């Protein structure tokens, strides 16, 4: 169990998530993340000089991202700091937050304040040529970073959707069961849009004027873009993507673009930076898990068991759960395995509905988890999400009363 890592209340933010090839498609992901971070910090009256390090997470390379964390630190006006850059597929956000928490736990500096940023643009991903001087004519080997890696895990030899089909087949999860889960998830997301999207306004940086050239605003993004209206009738018309499969296009998420940020620091500094010093948010534990080869959606289960063990908690102690669910199969399997109903997870939305920009996905889910716990009056929250390579990561956070 971690003891010393805290998150200031409202010391976090996220852009809306935009379906790939949408309004954010031509924004440089690192420059965009820095722009949003500067705006969010200004709104929170937190000067860049506050930070002692920047932990940056991304999964899709962009021009200049060799310099990632120190470049972004400079762009936000914190030229005196640096830090690592993390890339762990869909587990990137959890790894960034967990690593920052371990840094606090280690006590290497007297008053650490770590800015955690995650950003990705799946749109217009890089097309890479790897030299191969031994090939006929010295011809290189090409890779489309986003598309090729979605479609083949080089170890398992399967696409992402094939891992979902493996779990559906083994566990007897039908298309109808998946579609029912999607309808529930869509209804939960609609709750976040009530009262002029009041839940999103608790953390989301909006509106965003899109100006990729610096000369003309081409779009204004008010909230998530690309969410498809979901009905039982519409889902019933969809056929499985793969022959003899169960997963339809309605039962899976879509690539997206966006970024998110979160501050990890000491209890005292979190109180100072908080929008409400009476709300204490502590990171309790971080853990990972791995499923058998080719069964990625199952990896959430060992990750959950591992993080609860580290936290010294039981599932009955958890007040809210958020999952990264690239496939409805993920939640169907996890709800069965944990013995909780589908509707017992992912209030206010999840990546199945609002998309998956890779690196920032988990951070937005953790942010939403915190805000849900605040609305509940406090308690323990669990995040878990599967990732490439049949892996998963999980976090436990606690929201409590710090007025005493």
Protein Blocks (a to p, Z undefined) as FASTA:
>chain_A
ZZkbccdehiacddddddehilklmgcfklmmmmmmmmmmmmnopafklpgbdcdddfbd
cehilnmmmmmmmmnopakbgcddddehjllmmmmmmmmmmmmmnomafbdcdddddddd
fehpacdddddfkbghhiacdddfklmmmmocfklopafklmmmmmmmmnopafklmmmm
mmmmmmmmmmmmgghillmmmmpccdddddfkopacfbdcfbdehiacddfklmmmpccf
bghiabdfklpccddddddddddddfklmmmmpmblkbccddfbdcdddddehilmlmmm
mmmmmmmmmnopafklpmbdcdddfbfklmmmmmmmnopafklgoihiafklnopehjmm
mmmmmmmmmmmmmmnopacdddddddehiiacddddddddfkZZ
